[in-house]
Amino acid sequence: MTNARENAQPGRQAGAFDSNRVPVTLADIRGAAATISGSVNVTDFNRSITLSEMCGCDIWLKFENHQFTSSFKERGALNRLQALTADQRRHGVIAMSAGNHAQGVAHHARRLGIPACIVMPIGTPMVKIENTKRLGAEVIISGGTLEEAGAFARDHGKTHGMTLIHPYDDPLVIAGQGTIALEMLEAVPSLDTLMIPIGGGGLISGMAIAARSMKPDLRIVGAQARLYPSMYNVIKGEQLPMRGDTLAEGIAVKEPGRITTQIIRQLVDDIVLVTEDEIERAVATLIAIEKTVVEGAGAVGLAAVLADPDAFRGRHVGLVLTGGNIDTRLIASVLTRELAREGRLTQLAIDIVDRPGQLAVVSNLLAEAGANIIEVSHQRTFSDLPVKATLLQLVVETRDRAHRDEVLARLGAAGLRVRCGADPAMPSHGQPDGAR
């Protein structure tokens, strides 16, 4: 749990919701729903029995990762594209995106016969780049951040007479994203809390307008990656740093929208921050329990609930799984790291005498303890051990932390000096070589 979350204060201004103070209305969102009907999926919205039991509240999941492009971004993109004039369609559109908005624009632009160019920042996951190209859009990689990509897109679009389809700071895009809340509240009117990811703020803005209009007392909370707390800083007057590579690259926005900030300040109750470990845990949990693949940005809502279940206890919480575009290599890394956190995978470093049969001794001890050896290597050169000794490095699989501790205790009882993890400074089990 981050200190920022513990000290969080509500960001919403006091007073009743005044629809005249926001640039998008419930009527706009209902109009967007009619515009995109038949071209965008009405995704499943299901209660998770297991997550509800884990979190002590009623958890409902909106599977926007099941859209054709695996993201909710199709909604706003299509609503904006449908509003183009014939001349604008002929000249084409341009967008900046870290991936999901790109695919939404590319897919529906191709379907409508509109030329599309997408500017993506350096570091965008390859799966999102390739999927965008596959959908028929021209892709330009430019800028280290979404903001730098946006500056290039504006200049390039002006030069070529193209219309910019902004990923979040556009009333038509916001209205399109708000259709998710319509579907959720129409399906489950008893919802009393919405937990929504925030990047630039388009999704939570549209959903908040719809939700406040339909159910004024509903609680709305936004979640951001701790590494990119841009909207959190603006709303709460903080200056937390923004840096680094986050698993939630889809919401790694340094400059939130002007329109969306206005809406969030009025309609959103709070914004919380989640760490990278918490995001990884949420991604792994959704795969393990719901058997659904969700990218980091799409899992931050669940990450926030898992990290602070007391804040949601007894409530009826709607979560949006906003997207599922994540590299398979990254999924594998997330899952194995989570196994390590759970004590089911452990790296061991064991000092042994460098003579025949020693590996067999260790293997037999591990087998008797019920541990499975996943990887094994000897390190003879880059070690401070005596020349007649060697460092045996193992990755072993155990059932859980308790089983891991039992295995370590058995190795120590056999007189072996064992260190856990890659760091030699981590606690040791057993006796040093000289004591054997």
ABEGO torsion letter per residue (X at the ends): XBAAAAABBBABBBEBBBAAABABBAAAAAAAAAAABGABBBBBBBBBAAAAAAAGBBBBBBBAAABAAGBAAAAAAAAAAAABBAAAAAAEBBBBBAGAAAAAAAAAAAAAGBBBBBBBBBGBBAAAAAAAAAAGBBBBBBEABAAAAAAAAAAAAAAAGBBBBBAABBAAAAAAAAAAAAAAAAABAABABBBBBBBAGAAAAAAAAAAAAABAABBBBBBBBAABAAAAAAAAGBABBBBEBBABAAABBABBBAAAAAAAAAABABBBBBBAAAAAAAAAAAAAAAGBBBBAAAAAAAAAAAABAAAABGBBBBBBBABABBBAAAAAAAAAAAAAAAGABBBBBBBBBBBBGAAAAAAAAAAAAGBBBABBBBBAABBABBAABBBBBBBBBBABAAAAAAAAAAAAAAGBBBBBEABAABBBBEBBAAAX
